[in-house]
């Protein structure tokens, strides 16, 4: 697993752990079940933002790798004789 892959896994873990904690707090506080997930998600916005940022970085890296493997890119950078 690459550098971003480990960071992504850690970010996902942190987000899910925080969500679980917030859901339990809200449930114990008597919050209506229909609102718990939305409120918890709002309280975990920082972890969610970090997770989504890393998802985009991984997608960008994968797209760049795919582009570099195309014939058009190789022709453009002069890898063909």
BELZI-V927059 format. One record per residue. N is the residue number from 1. SS is DSSP state (H for helix, E for strand, C for the rest). PHI is phi as a letter, one per 40 degrees, with the letter a starting at -180 (* if undefined). PSI is psi as a letter, one per 30 degrees, with the letter a starting at -180 (none if undefined). Layout:
n=N ss=SS phi=PHI psi=PSI
n=N ss=SS phi=PHI psi=PSI
This chain:
n=1 ss=C phi=* psi=k
n=2 ss=C phi=c psi=a
n=3 ss=H phi=d psi=e
n=4 ss=H phi=c psi=e
n=5 ss=H phi=c psi=e
n=6 ss=H phi=c psi=e
n=7 ss=H phi=c psi=e
n=8 ss=H phi=c psi=e
n=9 ss=H phi=c psi=e
n=10 ss=H phi=c psi=e
n=11 ss=H phi=c psi=e
n=12 ss=H phi=c psi=e
n=13 ss=H phi=c psi=e
n=14 ss=H phi=c psi=e
n=15 ss=H phi=c psi=e
n=16 ss=H phi=c psi=e
n=17 ss=H phi=c psi=e
n=18 ss=H phi=c psi=e
n=19 ss=H phi=d psi=e
n=20 ss=H phi=c psi=e
n=21 ss=H phi=c psi=e
n=22 ss=H phi=c psi=e
n=23 ss=H phi=c psi=e
n=24 ss=H phi=c psi=e
n=25 ss=H phi=c psi=e
n=26 ss=H phi=c psi=e
n=27 ss=H phi=c psi=e
n=28 ss=H phi=c psi=f
n=29 ss=C phi=c psi=f
n=30 ss=C phi=g psi=g
n=31 ss=C phi=c psi=k
n=32 ss=C phi=d psi=k
n=33 ss=H phi=d psi=e
n=34 ss=H phi=c psi=f
n=35 ss=H phi=b psi=f
n=36 ss=H phi=d psi=e
n=37 ss=H phi=c psi=e
n=38 ss=H phi=c psi=e
n=39 ss=H phi=c psi=e
n=40 ss=H phi=c psi=e
n=41 ss=H phi=c psi=e
n=42 ss=H phi=c psi=e
n=43 ss=H phi=c psi=f
n=44 ss=C phi=b psi=g
n=45 ss=H phi=d psi=e
n=46 ss=H phi=c psi=e
n=47 ss=H phi=c psi=e
n=48 ss=H phi=c psi=e
n=49 ss=H phi=c psi=e
n=50 ss=H phi=c psi=e
n=51 ss=H phi=c psi=e
n=52 ss=H phi=c psi=e
n=53 ss=H phi=c psi=e
n=54 ss=H phi=c psi=e
n=55 ss=H phi=c psi=e
n=56 ss=H phi=c psi=e
n=57 ss=H phi=c psi=e
n=58 ss=H phi=c psi=e
n=59 ss=H phi=c psi=e
n=60 ss=H phi=c psi=e
n=61 ss=H phi=c psi=e
n=62 ss=H phi=c psi=e
n=63 ss=H phi=c psi=e
n=64 ss=H phi=c psi=e
n=65 ss=H phi=c psi=e
n=66 ss=H phi=c psi=e
n=67 ss=H phi=c psi=e
n=68 ss=H phi=c psi=f
n=69 ss=C phi=c psi=g
n=70 ss=C phi=c psi=l
n=71 ss=H phi=c psi=e
n=72 ss=H phi=c psi=e
n=73 ss=H phi=c psi=e
n=74 ss=H phi=c psi=e
n=75 ss=H phi=c psi=e
n=76 ss=H phi=c psi=e
n=77 ss=H phi=c psi=f
n=78 ss=C phi=g psi=h
n=79 ss=C phi=c psi=f
n=80 ss=C phi=b psi=k
n=81 ss=C phi=c psi=none
